[in-house]
Amino acid sequence: MSDAVRLLREAALTRRNTFGVAATAPVLAEVADAARLDEVLRLPELQGGIALILGGGSNLLFAGDPAGPVLALTGERVQVLGERPDGDGAILRADAGVPWHGFVMRSLEAGYAGLENLALIPGTVGAAPIQNIGAYGVEVRDFVHAVEAYEPATATLHRFDAAACRFAYRDSLFKHAPDRYLVTAVEFALPRTPALKLDYAGLSEELAAMGVDAPTPRTVAEAVIAIRRRKLPDPAVLGNAGSFFKNPIVPRAQAEALLAEHAALPVFRGADEDSRKLSAGWLIDACGWKGYRDGDAGVAASHALVLVNHGQASGAQLLDLARRIADSVQARFGVAIEPEPRLIGARW
């Protein structure tokens, strides 16, 4: 059609999801310019609606083929819109198709802080607010200024401020309405003055091992990258979607009862004093799943939270394994765990 819009029929999606599982879209529309969305969605091939908005394919599991056309925003423009409201730093706007890790490193190189703990997370900028991605004590909502999202049903482009996004732990307005809104761009309020968060998951120890006495946002990012590469398999080598399960949130009393029986269980404060977040990885590891393999579906030997595709596993096989893991955690600890990735072609 043009450089800005490309239509592919019977499109293979195996290389478009980090699990590397086989799936096929009846039609895949790649759109580099979000301003063309009105035109694209009127195409005959896309009538009946979009079944899936595809980013980097790093936070989904194809347990079956998408039920209809798939759309991918591929624009990669980054702009500085102006200063932050407090005068320290700037508002950066990034198209939804910008690779997330590349954006993090680009912002650091430009002298902006804040996103260093979120380095090396796979996926795109457009997917980041949907999942409210987080790592090492930081969530993306801490720096989201606004989210632009297109509503196909009304052909309307909305701009949501951070409060309107209804962010929560690995959650947002967009996650609850995955077929209503298409995130087209995200604005980030990034400071120049760093407020480093170093007290989570061995980050300060990693910096010490690197010989860093005075951490900077860039050295924190380097430490995060080193930890993630050591703990998490490279999707290009071993198919995976990173952490497959959310850390469960439970009442404080339940967490204290579990701690009384399992003193090594990592427990963190929840959203308030009455809730606690448990380590899903520890719970799964305690049930003996780390390194488990059933055919080509397995659990990473380096991290119990990561499901892996050793080659030819189907999405359905990986989902079956995930359900067995969750059932075992429920049976032993009385704690329900849920997947982080979006499931396509199945329900949890």
N, C-alpha and C positions, 0 to 999 in steps of 0.2 A: 504493500500500500504506500508506504513512505518510510523514511528513516525513523520517524517518530512513532509509527504504529506498524506492528508486524503480527500477522495471523498465521498460526500453525495448526494444522488439522491432524488428529490422532497423534498428539504430541506425547512422546515418551517423557516421563517425569523422574526416571531413575536418577539422573544426574542433577536433578533440581531439588532433591531432598537429601539432607546430610546422613540419613540412615541408609541411603542407597538402595531402598526397596523399590521394586517394580510397580509402576502405576502409569495409567494413560489418561490424558485429558482429551475429550472429543474435539475441543478447540482450545488453544492457548493464545490469548491476546497479550502481546508485550507492548506497553505504552510508555514512551520516554518522556512525553509532555503531558502532564495532568490536565492541561487546558483542552486537550483533545478528548477527554472522557465522554462528554455529551455526545460527540460524533461517534465515538467508538461503540458506545453502548446502544446506539441505534442501528448498528449493523445487523443484518438478518441472522448472521451466525451466532449472535449473542442474545437473540430474543429468548425470553423465558428466564432470563436472569443469570447472574454469575454465581457459580457454585462455590468458588474458592478464590480468595485473594492470596496470591503466592509471593512471598518475599524471598528470603534466602533458603527457605525450606529447612531451617534449623530448629524449628519449634513445632513440628508436626510429625504425625505418623500416618502413613497411608496404609490403613487396614483394608482398604478397597479403593477402587477408582473413584475420582470425584464424580458427582452425579450430573454435572453439566460443565459449561465453559469455565475456564480458569483465566484469571487476569493477573498480570504481573506488571507493576510499575518499575521502570528501569532507569528513570532519570537520576542523575548524580550531581546536581548542582548544590553548592554550599555558598551561602552569602552571610555577610555581617550586616545586620539590620540597624544596629545602633548600640548605644550604651545600655547596660543594665540599669534598672530604676535607681539602684543605690550608687551608681557611678563607678562601681568597681567591676570592670570587665565589660562584656558585651552580650548582645542577643545574637546568636547564630541560628540561621535557618538552613536546614538540610532537607533535600528531597528524600522521599521515602525509599528510593532505590539505592541510596548511598550505603556501602558496606559499613556495618557498625564499627568494627575495629579500626578501619581506616579513618573514620570520622573522629574516633577517640584520639588516635595518634596525631591527626592533623590539628585538632584543637590544642593538644599539648604543645606541639611544635610552634603554634601561633602565640603561645604564652598564656593560654587559658587553663585554669585548673578545674577540678571537680569530678571528671569522668575517669580518672586514673585507675580507680578500683574496678572499673568495668571493662578494662582492656581484655582483648582476645575472646570476648563473647561472640559467638558466630551469629550471623543474620544481618538484617538491614536496619537502618534507622526507622523505617516505617513500622517494623515489628516491635521495636523497643517499648513504646508506651502501651501497646496492646497487652503485653505480658507484664509490664512494669518490671523489666529485667533488673536483677540485682546481684551483687556479689561483694564479699568482703566488707559487709557493713554499710554498703551504699546501694540505694535504689535509684533508678533513672528519674523517678518522680521528684527527687530532690533538686533536679536542675531543669525540668521541663517548664518552659514559660507558656507555651501554647501548642496545640495540635490542630493542624488543618486536616479536615476529613470531608470527603465527598459522599453525599447520600444519593445513590442511584435512583431510588424510588421517586425523589422529588427534584432530581437534577440540581441539587443545591450544594454549594461548598460552604461548610461550617468552619468556624474557628472557635475551639474550646480552650478557655484558660485552664490552668492546672487544676483548680478546684472543680471545674465542670467535668474533668476527666474521671472523677471518682476513683482515684487510685487507692489500691489496697495491696496487701502482700500478694505478689504475682497476679494482680488483678486490675481491671479498669472497666470503665464504661464500654470500651470497644470490645473487650473480651466477652462481655455479656451480650453484645449485639454484633457478632462477627459478620453477619450478612447485611447489616444495615449501613455501616460506614466503611469507607475505604480511606485509610490514612494516606494522605498525599505528601505531607511535609510535617516536620516538627521543628519548633523553635526552642532553643536551649538558652537559659540565662547562666552564663559561665563567668565566674570571678577570675580576676588576675591574682588576687591574694589567696593562697592556698589555705585550706583548713583540713589538713591531712587526717584520715582515719586509718590508724595503724594497729588497732587492738583487736583484730578479728582474724581467726583461722591461720595463725602462724605468720602473719604478714611482717610483723616487727622482727621475728626470728629470721625470716628470709632476707630482710634488709641487712641484718647483722652479719649473716653469712656472706653477703655480697660485699661486706666491708664498708657499708654506707653509714656514716655517723650523723649526717645532716640530710635527711631525705628531702627530695623535691617531688613534685607531681610526676616528673618523668621517671625518676628512679623507683617510685612506688609502682608505676605502670610496668616497669621492667621486672620488678619482683612478682607482681601478679601474673605476668606472662610466664615467668619461670615456674611458678607454682602450678598454674593451669596446664602447662605443657608436661610437667612431671606427673600430675595426677590424672589428667583427662586424655584419652586417646585422640589422635588427630583424625577428624572425620574423613580426610582424604586417604587415610590408610586403613582405618577401621570404622565402618559406618556407625554413627551414633548421633544423638541429639543433645549431648551434654547431660546435665542432671535430669533424669526422667521423672522423678517424684518430687513434689513439693515437701518442704519440711512441715509436718503437721502442727497445727495450733490446738492446744488442749487447755482445759481449765487448770488453774494453778494447783488445785488440790490433787488432780490426777497426776500432774508432773511430779509433785512432791512424793506421792505414793510410789511412782515408778523409780524415783531417785533412791528411795529407801531400800528398794530391792536391787537396783542396778546403779551403783555409785558412779560408774564411768560414763553414764549416759549424758551427753552434752545437752544442756538446757539453757535457753536464752529467754529473755523477757519478751512477751508478746506485745500486742498493741496497747495493753494496759496492765496494771498490776494484778489483775485477776486471770490473766492468760499467760501461757508459756509456749515457746516454739521449741520443738524437739528436733534432733538430728535424724532425718529419715535415713541417711546413709548408715548411721550407727545401728539403727533398728534393723535394717536390711542385712547388714554385715553380721549382726548377732544371730540372725536366723540362718546364717551359713550360705548366703547366696553369692558372695564375692568370688569371681572367677568361674561361676557356674556356666555350663554350656549344654544346650539341648539342640543338637544339629548345628545350624549356623546362628541360632538365636542364643544370646548369652548375656552375662553380666561382666563388666570389665574387671580384670584382675587387679587393677590399680585403684578402683573406686566403686563401691557397692551401689552407688546411686546412678550409675551409668549403664544403660542397656546398650548392647552392641550387636551389629550384624557382621558375622564373620565371613560373609560372602553372598550367600543366596537365600538368606532368611526372608520370608514374606512378612509384610506388616502384620498379618493376622497371627503369625507365629510369635512375633515379638509382643503383641498385645496379650496373647495367651500367657506368655511368661510373666509379663507385668502383673496380670491378675493373680497368678499363683504366688508371686512375691507379696503382693498386698494382702492376700488371704493369710499367708503365714505370719505376717506382722500383726494382723488383727487377732489371730488365734493366740499368739504368744504374749502380746503386750496390751491387747485391747485398744489399739490405736489404728484408726483408719488413715491410710495414705492414698493420695490421689496423683494422677499424672500431671506434669507441667505441660507437655506438648498437646496441641489440638489433635484430636483423633478424627481422621477422615474415613468414612465408610463404616464406622462403628461407634458405639457409645460405651462409656465406662460402666 
